Amino acid sequence: MKPIRGQKRKANNGNRSGWRVFWPAWLLFALLIGLFGFNLVGPYLEDLPKRSDVPVTRVNSGDDLHIASGSLEPGKLHLFETVASGQKIQFLVQRTHDGVVHTALATCRSCIRSRTSHYARNGEYFCGQCKHAMRFETNESDNQRCPMPEIPHSESNGLLTVRESDIVAISARKSR
């Protein structure tokens, strides 16, 4: 109803109706929904594979890996990938702080079937299943939960060589 000319519109004193009155309740409801959604999605996001901070170097199928021993810094992890029989095989090379060079499959013995969820962080390789840092099989530590299968390698004239046939053989033996 329109006000008559010359008549002032009545002020709506104290009569507050509508959704704006209940804004604190709506805000609380939205926060509860957000908290519920975070608790529902959080564990799912935690189980997703982590991204490695170490780049993967591809080795051509049928080629052996040749790398200069001098380029291996102590504690730095080098991650490689080769393709054999249509299957990607990742392996790593690392010189420990005591100067020993290790080469191993980039998976642990117990979780070899879930090898796609493993990841590298800060010079260590982690099992995506157990969430523990993996160790080389020859390492004499108490934590042998996730030992990585060692791959034989040779060093001569400052050159480290890892043969593809050794990588494929160790991978086939461990995946059975």
Secondary structure by P-SEA (a helix, b strand, c coil): cccccccccccccccccccccaaaaaaaaaaaaaaaaaaaaaaaaaacbbbbcbbbbbccccbbbbbccccccccbbbbbbbbcccbbbbbbccccccbbbbbbcccccccccccccccccccccccccccbbbbcccccccccccccbbbbbbbcccbbbbbaaaaaaaaaaaac
